[in-house]
Amino acid sequence: MKVLYFAWLRTKIGCAEEEIELPKGAHTVAEVLDLLRARGENYAEALSAEKVIRVAVNQDYAQEVDMVKNEDEFAIFPPVTGG
């Protein structure tokens, strides 16, 4: 799975994108976020505030219960505001 990090998440995690391999089976967005948090302290800290991050799967906003697979693009970013 290609994981993309945007804005301050990129800075805290230390990279803009990476490839990860999900364990076999079906996974939700919430499970992927938990797997990422387990990758290290910088991930755990960056992804700790669930209310201030958004996820898109294949460029569509996703909910925590949405299913994902290894072939998907998984983007994590802070909310975007207009002005």
C-alpha positions as CSV (number, residue, x, y, z in Angstrom):
1,M,0.0,0.0,0.0
2,K,1.3,3.4,-0.9
3,V,0.9,5.8,2.1
4,L,1.2,9.5,1.6
5,Y,1.7,12.1,4.4
6,F,0.8,15.8,4.0
7,A,1.6,19.0,5.8
8,W,2.8,18.7,9.4
9,L,2.2,15.0,9.4
10,R,5.1,14.7,6.8
11,T,7.4,16.6,9.1
12,K,6.5,14.7,12.3
13,I,6.7,11.3,10.6
14,G,9.8,12.1,8.6
15,C,8.8,11.2,5.1
16,A,6.3,12.2,2.4
17,E,5.4,8.7,1.3
18,E,6.2,5.1,1.8
19,E,5.2,1.6,0.8
20,I,3.8,-0.8,3.4
21,E,2.6,-4.3,3.2
22,L,-0.6,-5.0,5.1
23,P,-1.0,-8.4,6.9
24,K,-3.2,-10.9,5.1
25,G,-7.0,-10.3,5.5
26,A,-9.4,-7.4,5.3
27,H,-8.5,-4.2,7.0
28,T,-10.3,-1.0,7.9
29,V,-9.0,2.5,7.8
30,A,-8.9,2.5,11.6
31,E,-6.8,-0.7,11.6
32,V,-4.3,0.8,9.1
33,L,-3.9,3.8,11.3
34,D,-3.3,1.5,14.3
35,L,-0.6,-0.4,12.3
36,L,1.0,2.9,11.4
37,R,1.0,4.1,15.0
38,A,2.8,0.9,16.0
39,R,5.7,1.7,13.6
40,G,7.3,4.1,16.1
41,E,7.0,7.0,18.4
42,N,7.0,9.6,15.6
43,Y,4.1,7.8,14.0
44,A,2.2,7.4,17.2
45,E,2.6,11.1,18.0
46,A,1.7,12.3,14.6
47,L,-1.4,10.1,14.3
48,S,-2.6,10.4,17.9
49,A,-5.1,13.2,17.4
50,E,-7.7,11.3,15.3
51,K,-10.0,14.4,15.3
52,V,-7.4,16.5,13.4
53,I,-6.4,14.1,10.7
54,R,-8.3,13.0,7.6
55,V,-7.8,10.0,5.4
56,A,-8.4,9.5,1.7
57,V,-8.3,6.1,0.0
58,N,-7.7,6.3,-3.8
59,Q,-8.3,10.1,-3.6
60,D,-11.7,9.7,-2.0
61,Y,-12.4,10.7,1.6
62,A,-12.6,7.6,3.8
63,Q,-14.3,6.8,7.1
64,E,-12.7,4.6,9.8
65,V,-14.9,1.7,8.9
66,D,-14.1,1.7,5.2
67,M,-12.1,-1.3,3.9
68,V,-8.7,-1.0,2.3
69,K,-6.3,-3.3,0.6
70,N,-2.6,-3.4,-0.4
71,E,-3.3,-2.0,-3.9
72,D,-4.8,1.2,-2.5
73,E,-3.3,4.6,-2.1
74,F,-3.8,5.8,1.5
75,A,-3.3,9.5,2.1
76,I,-3.3,11.1,5.6
77,F,-3.6,14.9,6.0
78,P,-4.9,17.6,8.3
79,P,-8.3,19.2,7.6
80,V,-8.2,21.8,4.8
81,T,-9.8,25.2,5.4
82,G,-10.7,27.7,2.8
83,G,-10.6,31.5,2.9
